[in-house]
Amino acid sequence: MNRSESTKQGIARARTCGVVWGRYGAVLAARNKQTAQEFAESMRTLLVDLATEPFSTILLGPRPLARKLNELGVPTRNGGKWYMATVHRLLKRLGPSFKQECNQMRLTKLKKALGPAQTKL
């Protein structure tokens, strides 16, 4: 009997005894997803501030946000450098509420800048 057949028979015996394969992978995936969501939420206020700076060219794009976060020296969740794809995943985790929050903050800042005479925006 070769190694492949021996391994297959061992796995078959284990399954008949109730062993579930890959169970811990699902636990790790859920834990990683939760910590990524928590990190995204912890970054929300900084990202809103960056995206709503007066005369900001950043707006809501992942590439300019990644550039600005690297300039500021903000580390990623794992302590690395920001890339467009990293910021894109972060913004996706924050969902549509992030854009709504940015738009609301821009409107608030605009009203504040225009003064009380122009508050009917």
N, C-alpha and C positions, 0 to 999 in steps of 0.2 A: 504494500500500500504506500503510495507516495504522500508527500506532505499536504498537497491540496485536498486529497480525499480524506485524509486524517482530520484536517481542519474542518471540512464540511460536516463530517460525522460528529465531531465534538460540538459544533454549533447546533446541530440538530438535536443532540442529546440535551444540551443546555436549554434550548427552547422548550423541549418537552417537560423540563423541570420548572418552567415558568420564568426563566431569565429574559428580561426585556433589554434589547440592544439599543444603545444610543439615547437612553433616557436622560443622562446627565447633559448631553448636548442641548436638549430643549431647555433645561434649567439654566444653563449658561447663556443661551440666546436670550431668554426672558430677562435675565439679570443685566446683560449688556445693553439690551434695549431700554431698560428702565434707567440705567445710569446715563445713557446717551440722552434720554429725554430730560433728565434732571439737569444735565450740563447745558442743554439747549435753553432750558428755562432760566438758568442762572446767567446766560449770556443775553437774554432778551433785552434788558434795559440798556446795556452797552450798545447793542446793535440798533435799537430804536434811536438812541442819541446820535450815533454815527450817521444813520440814514436820514435824520431830520436836522442836521446841522444847518445853520443859515448859509446860503450860497453853496450848499453841498453839491458836488458832482457825483457823489456816491450813489444817491438814490437807493435803489434796492437790488442792484446787480451783485451777483456773487463775486465776480472778478475784482471790482473796485473795493468791495468789503474785505476780501482776502488781503489785498494789498495794504489797506489801512490797518487791519488787525496785525499784520506782520510789522508795519512801521511802528505801531504802538508797543510791540513786544508782547502781545497777548498770546499765551500758549494755547494750543488745542487741548482737548480732553486728555490726550496721551502725552502732552508736553511738546508736541512737534510744531511744524510750520503750517500756516494756512494755505490752502490751495482752493481754486475755484470750486472743485468738486466737493471739498470739505464744507465750504460755506453753503453750497447748494443743498447738501444733505441736512445741514443745520437749519436752514430756512424751511426746508420741507418738514422737518420735525416740528417747527414752530407753527406751521399751518397758515391758513388764510387770516387768522386773527392777528398775525404779525403785521401784514400789510395794512390791515384796518387800523391797528394801533399807530403805525407810522403816519398814515393819512390823518388821523385824528390829532396827533401831536403836531404835524405840520400846520394844520388849520389853527390849532391853539397858539402856536408860535406866531403865525401870520397875524392873527387877531391882536395879539399882544404888541406886535411891532407896529401895526397900523394905528393903534390907540383906540380910545372909546368911541370916536366919531365914526369909525368904519366897522363896527361889530356886526353888521347885518350880512355877513358872508354866508 
